[in-house]
Amino acid sequence: MTASRSVTLRGAGTAALVGPAVADNDENTWARGRSTWRTRALQVASVAAAIGLWQLLTANNVRWWLRFDTLPTVTEIIREFGKQLRSDQFYVDVAQSLIRILTGFGLAAVVGVLAGIALGRSGLFAAVLGPLTELARPIPAIALVPVAILLFPSDESGIVFITFMASLFPVLVSTRHAVRALPTIWEDALRTLGASRTDVLVRVVFPGILPGVFSGLSVGMGVAWICLISAEMISGRLGIGYRTWQAYTIVDYPAVFVGMITIGILGFVTSGIVELAGRRITRWLPREVAE
């Protein structure tokens, strides 16, 4: 009788402890979900407000310091966007720009990570190529257009080269800093267990630098789009940048804004993919929970 009563009291006590904890967890989850939806609603509202303000200023030909009467209205841009979405040329230009950005950025990601690790871990490599890297890094990639024209036999190779150079240094520098910021105690602990240099790279260096690497990749993607569009405007034959500049030369301003919006969407999507991949690969890292 006493044992049965003890079990009952213990079960009741456990339920009393677990019940509030589960309730608190449900409340926190609901609060975070509500906060997320509120944030999304504010983001959508801010974009809608900006579009509405643009339509109001341009449709009424407002000319007060800034000349909104010379810009196309939102309805004109939407009409032009629909026209271009029905043409094959639009998709050819988008595909060409994507091929260029993925080729140049992909090469820069591989070379930048490997070179960054070498610069961060090898004194000889840093002594030989470190000064050259620091001298070349401040040069804007778009300033290399004349070099690309002289160096490569085709415009296509030159544009990919410019895109590669634009995204190389953000990746390289972020990787080098991430390697140098790794605590030496991690490597020392692995060395004392008899680990080889390869084991250290695989088990310590690569996982430890991933947050810094993806930070550099995110920045590199944005810079790559800027320089790609500039290169397409200067020496391209196809691509969103070339088509946008061509629309400007024939004073087709709605088409210019369609090109700008397309560039923004493509840049947003590709950068989002890089950041999503970074979050997935580094999911083992602790995350701050937004309240």
Secondary structure by P-SEA (a helix, b strand, c coil): caaaaaaaaaaaaaaaaaaaaaaaaaaaaaaaaaaaaaaaaaaaaaaaaaaaaaaaaaaacccccccccccccaaaaaaaaaaaaacaaaaaaaaaaaaaaaaaaaaaaaaaaaaaaaaaccaaaaaacaaaaaaacccccccaaaaaaaccccaaaaaaaaaaaaaaaaaaaaaaaaaaaccaaaaaaaaaacccaaaaaaccccccaaaaaaaaaaaaaaaaaaaaaaaaaccccccaaaaaaaaaaacaaaaaaaaaaaaaaaaaaaaaaaaaaaaaaacccbbbbcc
